[in-house]
């Protein structure tokens, strides 16, 4: 499963409504999603853990430290997409939540509503069977069959087979059993090992939160989103739905999107400067920028974008490389702040021309500081 981007547009321009909050459960949910990707989705952004700043060793360590009982609970939940779906509940939890508070929140959540959210994940269920989807969430097997047929979960759409199997498993249980399985799996992973990582991640999350809330006082909501996400722009699309920005360590440098009804959740990467680092080390942004520039194909992408915004399909045709390879190059360019993504009718990439001179200035400042200290 790759990073999911939900795109919404509106005919009228209006400011986005943006809120920033720390939710400790976001990193746990991303960890469980990516652990599943490691096993089942090789070649996708979720499966290729080398593309995550935290490193493949982190996911190996997590997998190795889970008890047999916990591993079995996670396996029973099924596809890792469940965990991204559960992220849609974060706006309903109080700000500054911990994993323990989120588990408590889930354990008392309406089990039918929880199942309905999972059915509706990815927007695959057609409008005409949404009433049946609500009945299926309550346990109506006939309604479930109709929903599966309409959404292509009955085997007629092969790419939906893994998600269909997960839904089938979770929805043939009693609603309380579904909810308790999910909350028990989260609690078990937290107890086995994640509480240690939560404590390690928390200071960086809170430093980033403080900085973003200060930015929010002087920046437009659209500009705040673009800075937090390293170049995802909602300004051109006239986005009107509320956006929750949640800083994460595990997902860096990717931005993971999920949504529910009127709310879009963006799990964005904690900025480099808020992670613990050697004070004499060069800024991580500087390293990422020069790494991004040190590849012929990425330079060609930048040259192409200098002519104007382009879609993924446009760039693929121009570059003559696979979609997954192009996606990886674009991720590196966006993480370095060299391009931005514009969410609209069709997602487009655009050049941020002001970044190259800024990079040269930052490099000169870093080198000169060493001379001054000497």
N, C-alpha and C positions, 0 to 999 in steps of 0.2 A: 504494500500500500504506500503510495507516495504522499507527499504533503498535500493536503486537501485545501483548495482555495475556493471559497464561495464568493461569487461575484453578483452584485446587485446594482441596478441602475435606476434612475428616476428621471423623468422629464424636467423636473424643476430643480434648480440649484438651491441648496440649503446647507447650513453648517452641520458638520457631523457632531454628534453628542458623544464625547469620549470620556471614559473614566479609567483610571489606573489603580490597580490593587494587587497586593501580594496574596497568592493562594498557594500554600505549601503543597497541596495535592497535585498541582499542575505538573510538577516534575516527576512525581510518582506515576501519574497517568501516562505521561510521555514515555517513561521508562518501560512500562508494561506494553505499550503500543509498539515500541521499537524492539523490545525483546521478541515479540511475535514476528516482527518484520525480519529480524535476523534469521529466523528459522524458515520463514515461508515466502519472503518477498525479495530474494536476492536480485540485485540489479535496480531496484527502486530506491528512492531516497530513504525510505524506511529501512530497507534491508541492508544498504551499504553504510555500515556504521562508521566507516573511514571518513565519511563526509561530515560527521558530527565532531565538534571541537572537543567534547568530553572524552572521545576516543573509544575504540572498540574494547579496550581493557575494562572500562567501566561496566559495559554490558556483560562481559564475560564474568566479572567479579560478582555482579548481581545474580546472574544465573547460577553460579557455583555455590553461592551462600544460601540459596533458598532451600528450605527443608523439603523432604519428599511430600509431606502433607500440603505444604503451601503450593508447591509446583503442581500438584494434582488439582487444587482449587482453581488456580489460574488456567490450567488446561480445560477444566469443565466450563469456564466462562466462554472459551472459544476464541474467535478471531480477535486480534488486538484492536480492531476498529471499535470494539465496544468501549475501550478506554477513552478514545477520542470523543465518542458520543457522550460519555459521562462528563467530559469537560464542559458540555453545554449547561451543566448544573451550577458551575462556579458563580455566575452572577447572582444566584439565589442564596448563596452562602454569605455570611457577614465578611467584610473586608478583613485582611490580615489573618485569614484562617490557616489552621495547621492541618496536617494529615489527620490527626486524631479527631479534630472538630469536623472535618469533612466526612470521615467514616461514620461519626455519630449522626451527622446530617443525612447521609445516605440510608443509614439503618432505620430511620424513621420516615423516609420519603414514601409518598404514595406509590405502591408497587405497580399499579396499573398505569399510572402516568409515566413511570420509568420505562416500562415495556413499550408504551406508545412512542416514546422518544426514540427508542432503538429501532422500531419499525420504520419510523420516518427519517432516520439518518440517511444522509446523502441525497435526499429529495427524489428518491426513485419511485415512490408510491404515487400513482396518478391521483389527481384531485377527485375523480369520480368514485374512488373506493376508500376515501379517507374515513367515512363513517364506519365502513367494515373494518378498517384498521383499528379504530377505537374498540370495536367489539372483539377483534382478535387479541388486543392487549388484555382484555378481561378473561380470555380463555376460550372464546368461541372458535372451535376448530374449523367449522364450515366457512366462517368469515376469513380465517387465516388462509385457507386454500384459495379463496377468491383474490385476496390481496397478493399472495405469492404469484398467482397466474398473471395478474395485471402488472406487477412490478418486474416480471421476468425472473422470479426466484424459484420457479418450478423446473428449472433446468433448461429453459428455452434461451437463456442468455448466459453462456458459459462463464463469462468474467464475473458474474455475480454469485458463482457457486459457493465460494468460501463463506461469504457473508450470509447467504441463504442458509447454509448448514448451521451457522452460529445462531441465527434467528430461530430456526426450527427447533434447535436444542433448547434455547432459553424460553421459548413460548409454549413448549409442550409441558413445561413445569407449571406448578401453581404460581400465581403472581408473587406471593410472599417468598416462595422458594427462589425465584429469580432474583429478587432484591437481596435476600439474605446471602445468596451465593456471591454476588458482586461485592457486598460490603464485607463479607468474611474474607474474601480473597484480598481485598485492599488492607484489611486489618492484619492479616497474616504476613503480607509482604512488609508492612510497616514494622511489625514486631520482629521479624527475622533479621532485617538489616537496614530498611530504608530510614529509620529514625536517625541513624548516624549520618546519612547523607543529607537529610533534611536540616540537621543542625549545622552542617558544613556550608550548605547553600544559603541559609537564611540571611547572614550578614550582607552578602552580595545583592540578594534580592531587595533587601530593605534600603541599601545605598542607592540602587538603581531607582527604586520607587520614589525616594526623596528627591532625586534629581529630576525625574520626569514630572513630578507634581510641581516643582519649582518652574520648570519649563512651561507647564500648562498655564501659569499665571501671565506669561508674556507672549505665548505663541498661539496661533490659531489651532483648533483641534486637528485640522488636516495636516498642518506642519508637524504637530506633535506625533501623529501616527507615522509620518514619513521618517522622522528622526528615529523613533523607537524601533521601527521595523527595517531600518537601513534601506529605505527607498521604495516602500510601497505607498503609492499615492491614491487617495480616495477623492482628491479635490476635483479632478476632471470629470468624475462620474456623478457629482452632485449627490453623494451618499447621504442618506437621511436617517438611517437606522442607528440606534445606540451601539457603540463599540466599547467593549471591555478589553483593555490592554493588561496582560498578565506577564510579568517578567519570568523567564525560565533560564536555568543553567543547562539542563539536559538537552534541550532542543537546539542550542546554538550550533551553527549560525542561521538555522532555518526559522521561518515563522510558520506556525501551525494554526490553521483556521478551523473553527467549527461554528455552527450557528443554530439558533433555535428561535423560531418565530421572528420577533422584532429585534433580536440581539445577535451581534456578531462578536465572537470571542477571538482575539488574536494573542496567542502565546508567543511572545516576542523574545529575542535573545538578550540576556543581560549584557549591557555594554562592557567592552573590554576593560575600561578603566575602573570598573567596580569589582572586578575580581582581584584576589590577592596576587601580587606579582613583585618581582625584583624591582626596586625603585630605580636601578640603573639600566634596566632592560628597555629596549626601544618600544614605543607604543605599539600594541598589537594591531591597531588600525593601520599603522604605517607598514608593518610586515605584510598584512593582508593585501594592502594596496599594491605593493611592489610584486608580491607573488602573483596577483591577478594580472599585472601588466607584463609579467615575464613569460608570456605564452603567445605564440603567433596567432592562434585561432581567436583568443580573447581580444587581441589588438584588432583583428579583422572585424569582430563583432562591434567594437567601439567605433571603428571607422564607418561601418555600415549605419550605425545609429546616429552618427553625426549628420546624416542626411534627413533624419526625422524618425519619429517613433515607428516601431515595427512589432508585429505579432510573432509568436513562437513559430508559426507556420512560415512566415516571411523569412525569418532568420534561418530556419532549417533548409529552405530552398536555396538561400544564398550560400550557406556554409557547406551544404552537402555532407552533414554528419547526422548521426542518430539522434532521436529526440532526447534520450536519456543523457547522452554526452553533452548536448547543447544545454540541457537543463542544468547540468553540473557547472558548466562554464558560466552560465548566467547567475547561478547562486554565488559563485566566487566574486563575480563583478559587483553584484548587489551587496554582498557582505563587506566589500571594500568601499562601498559608497559611490562607485563609478557610474552606476545606472540606477534607475528607479522603475518600479512596476506601476502602471496606471490601471486601476480597476474600472472597467466600464463594460460596454456591450461586448467587447472582445478585449481580453487582457493584452496590454501592449507594454513594450519595454522602451525606455527613452534614456538618452545620455544626460548625465549631470556634468555639464562642461566645466563648472567651477571647481571640481574636486582636484584635477591634476595640478593646477597652480597651488592649491592649498597643501597638497602632498609635498611638493618641493619645499614649501615654507616650513612645514613640520620637520622634514628631514634635515634641513639646514639648522633649525633650532635645536634639534637633538644632538647633532654633531658639534655644534658650537658650544653647547652646554658642557660637553666633555672637555673641550679645550679650556673653558673658564675654570672648571674644577681643578684641572692640572696646574 
